[in-house]
């Protein structure tokens, strides 16, 4: 398995907000642990996942997830009765 470090960081030691860092600043270390799936299976799934009509980049996926992104606007907690 591979590991990528330094993907996010804080603005300063006083402000604990997480910010994304540029990909070129990331540190990739390969073969750090036993892989959970083979590299061939991983590559095949990534190809399917990025396909315009089948994967997450497809319009159907974006339509399906758009409602879940704004779940606070349509979900209300159950009313309490005594």
Backbone torsions as a table, in degrees:
resi	resn	phi	psi	omega
1	UNK	NA	160.5	-180.0
2	UNK	-114.4	159.4	-179.5
3	UNK	-135.1	136.3	176.3
4	UNK	-117.0	127.3	-179.3
5	UNK	-117.7	165.3	176.3
6	UNK	67.2	36.1	178.0
7	UNK	-80.8	-33.6	179.1
8	UNK	-133.0	164.2	177.5
9	UNK	-159.7	178.4	178.7
10	UNK	-99.4	157.1	179.1
11	UNK	-64.3	-48.1	175.4
12	UNK	-154.2	176.7	-179.8
13	UNK	-72.0	-17.8	177.7
14	UNK	-86.5	-34.8	-178.9
15	UNK	-101.1	117.6	-173.5
16	UNK	-92.8	15.2	179.6
17	UNK	-71.1	132.2	179.4
18	UNK	-83.3	133.6	176.6
19	UNK	-126.6	146.3	177.7
20	UNK	-77.1	141.8	178.2
21	UNK	-103.4	157.7	178.1
22	UNK	-61.3	147.7	-177.6
23	UNK	-61.6	-32.4	-177.9
24	UNK	-69.7	-16.2	177.0
25	UNK	-88.2	-7.7	-178.8
26	UNK	-71.5	155.4	179.3
27	UNK	-113.3	116.8	179.7
28	UNK	-106.9	123.8	177.7
29	UNK	-116.7	119.8	-177.0
30	UNK	-93.9	152.6	175.7
31	UNK	58.6	45.6	178.8
32	UNK	-85.1	-24.3	-179.2
33	UNK	-153.1	171.2	179.3
34	UNK	-66.0	127.6	-178.6
35	UNK	-69.6	145.8	176.9
36	UNK	-77.4	-35.4	175.4
37	UNK	-130.0	156.7	-179.9
38	UNK	-70.9	159.3	-179.5
39	UNK	-63.6	-34.1	179.8
40	UNK	-65.6	-43.1	178.6
41	UNK	-65.9	-43.0	179.0
42	UNK	-58.8	-47.1	-179.4
43	UNK	-63.5	-39.7	179.5
44	UNK	-64.4	-43.1	179.5
45	UNK	-66.7	-39.2	178.8
46	UNK	-64.3	-38.2	176.5
47	UNK	-63.6	-43.4	178.4
48	UNK	-67.2	-40.5	-176.5
49	UNK	-67.1	-29.0	-178.8
50	UNK	-96.3	4.0	178.6
51	UNK	-70.3	135.5	-174.6
52	UNK	-58.6	-34.7	-175.7
53	UNK	-95.5	-14.0	-174.2
54	UNK	-118.8	-28.2	-171.4
55	UNK	-93.8	-169.1	-177.3
56	UNK	-70.7	-19.9	179.1
57	UNK	-80.3	-9.8	-179.0
58	UNK	-71.3	159.0	-176.7
59	UNK	-66.9	-35.7	-179.3
60	UNK	-61.4	-41.5	179.6
61	UNK	-64.0	-42.3	-179.6
62	UNK	-65.5	-37.9	177.9
63	UNK	-66.4	-40.2	-178.0
64	UNK	-67.3	-40.7	-176.4
65	UNK	-83.4	-16.6	-176.8
66	UNK	-62.4	-35.7	177.8
67	UNK	-69.4	-32.8	-178.8
68	UNK	-77.3	-24.1	178.9
69	UNK	-65.8	-32.7	-178.0
70	UNK	-107.0	43.2	-174.6
71	UNK	-65.3	-26.3	-179.3
72	UNK	-67.9	-25.0	-178.5
73	UNK	-75.5	-26.0	-177.9
74	UNK	-112.6	-11.3	-179.6
75	UNK	-101.3	133.7	173.2
76	UNK	-128.8	144.1	-178.7
77	UNK	-67.5	154.6	179.5
78	UNK	-62.4	146.8	179.9
79	UNK	-73.4	140.1	177.6
80	UNK	-90.1	134.5	176.5
81	UNK	-121.6	146.4	178.3
82	UNK	-116.3	NA	NA
